[in-house]
């Protein structure tokens, strides 16, 4: 099992697509272990996007991510990091395949609705930025027996 961070970005919140997108993760059999709505501050933005702070595009990225609330989620599942990224599709909505979240709902590189961690190291670091340990809910879903075999 893996745990990854997913952010429903300001464009997702403003376009009222939260429920549809959360449903896509649930439909896949992934489990939401934590979720909250928050306003990203410039400080949190700089921590989250630390590798981009010195790049020329960073000011517009910070302006966007702090422009409206986001929904932060911790999502669990088998190979959750790659599964979530596959559900999202390519970073640019213009290049994302139909059937992916970005392919179905985005036509922008920056306003691409959802952020997801790209590795286990990123997931660990990013989850710590958005959640305290006591905010995670570990529970067994009744449907697990119908989503995967016991040895998976």
C-alpha positions in Angstrom: 0.0 0.0 0.0 1.1 3.5 -0.7 -0.2 6.9 0.4 0.0 10.0 -1.8 -0.9 13.6 -1.6 -3.6 15.0 -4.0 -4.5 18.7 -4.1 -7.7 19.8 -5.9 -6.3 23.1 -7.0 -8.1 26.5 -7.1 -9.5 26.0 -10.6 -11.0 22.7 -9.6 -12.7 24.3 -6.5 -13.9 27.4 -8.5 -15.3 25.2 -11.3 -17.1 23.1 -8.7 -15.6 19.8 -10.0 -14.5 18.5 -6.6 -17.1 15.9 -6.3 -16.6 14.5 -9.8 -12.9 14.3 -9.3 -13.1 12.7 -5.8 -15.5 10.2 -7.3 -12.9 9.2 -10.0 -10.5 8.2 -7.2 -13.2 6.4 -5.3 -14.4 4.6 -8.4 -10.9 3.3 -8.9 -11.0 1.7 -5.4 -8.6 4.2 -3.8 -9.2 5.1 -0.2 -9.3 8.7 1.2 -7.3 8.6 4.5 -7.5 12.4 5.1 -9.1 15.4 3.5 -9.5 19.1 4.3 -10.1 22.4 2.5 -7.6 25.2 3.2 -6.2 28.4 1.8 -2.6 27.9 0.6 -0.4 30.8 2.0 2.6 32.2 0.1 4.8 30.5 2.7 3.2 27.1 2.2 3.4 27.6 -1.6 7.2 28.2 -1.3 7.6 25.0 0.8 5.4 22.9 -1.5 7.1 24.2 -4.7 10.6 24.6 -3.2 12.3 23.3 -6.3 10.5 25.9 -8.5 10.9 29.1 -6.3 13.9 30.4 -8.3 12.3 29.7 -11.7 10.9 32.5 -13.8 7.4 31.0 -13.8 7.2 30.7 -10.0 5.4 34.0 -9.2 2.5 33.1 -11.5 2.4 29.6 -9.9 2.2 31.1 -6.4 -0.4 33.6 -7.4 -2.5 30.8 -8.8 -2.2 28.3 -6.0 -3.0 31.0 -3.4 -5.9 32.5 -5.3 -8.7 30.3 -3.8 -9.0 27.4 -1.5 -7.7 23.9 -2.3 -8.8 20.5 -1.1 -5.9 18.4 0.3 -6.3 14.7 0.4 -4.2 11.7 1.4 -5.1 8.8 -0.8 -4.2 5.2 -0.2 -4.0 2.2 -2.4 -1.9 -0.3 -4.2 0.7 1.6 -6.2 -1.3 4.7 -5.4 1.3 7.2 -6.6 1.3 5.9 -10.2 -2.4 5.0 -10.2 -3.4 8.5 -9.2 -1.0 10.1 -11.8 -2.4 7.8 -14.5 -6.0 8.9 -13.6 -4.9 12.6 -13.9 -3.2 12.3 -17.3 -0.5 14.4 -18.8 0.3 17.7 -17.0 -1.1 19.8 -19.8 -4.8 19.3 -20.3 -4.2 19.9 -24.1 -1.9 16.8 -24.2 -3.8 14.6 -21.7 -5.7 11.6 -23.1 -9.5 11.6 -23.1 -10.7 9.6 -20.2 -8.2 11.1 -17.8 -9.2 13.9 -15.4 -7.1 16.5 -17.2 -8.0 15.2 -20.6 -11.7 15.5 -19.8 -11.7 18.8 -17.9 -8.6 20.9 -18.5 -7.2 22.8 -21.5 -4.2 24.4 -19.7 -0.8 23.4 -18.3 -1.0 25.5 -15.1 -4.8 25.3 -14.6 -4.8 21.5 -14.7 -7.1 21.0 -11.7 -5.1 18.6 -9.6 -1.7 18.2 -8.1 -0.4 14.7 -7.2 2.9 13.6 -5.7 5.3 12.2 -8.2 7.3 9.8 -6.0 7.4 8.2 -2.6 9.8 10.8 -1.4 7.6 13.7 -2.7 4.5 12.1 -1.2 6.2 11.8 2.3 7.4 15.4 2.2 4.2 16.9 0.8 1.9 14.9 3.1 3.8 16.4 6.1 3.2 19.9 4.8 -0.6 19.4 4.7 -1.4 16.9 7.4 -0.5 16.1 11.0 -0.2 12.4 11.9 -3.5 12.5 13.9 -5.5 13.7 10.9 -5.1 10.4 9.0 -7.9 7.9 9.4 -6.8 4.3 9.0 -9.8 2.1 8.4 -10.7 -1.1 6.6 -13.3 -0.6 3.9 -16.0 -3.2 3.6 -15.4 -3.4 -0.2 -11.7 -4.3 -0.1 -12.5 -8.0 -0.6 -14.2 -7.1 -3.8 -11.5 -4.7 -5.1 -8.3 -6.9 -4.8 -7.2 -10.4 -4.0 -5.9 -11.2 -0.5 -2.3 -11.6 -1.8 -2.2 -8.2 -3.5 
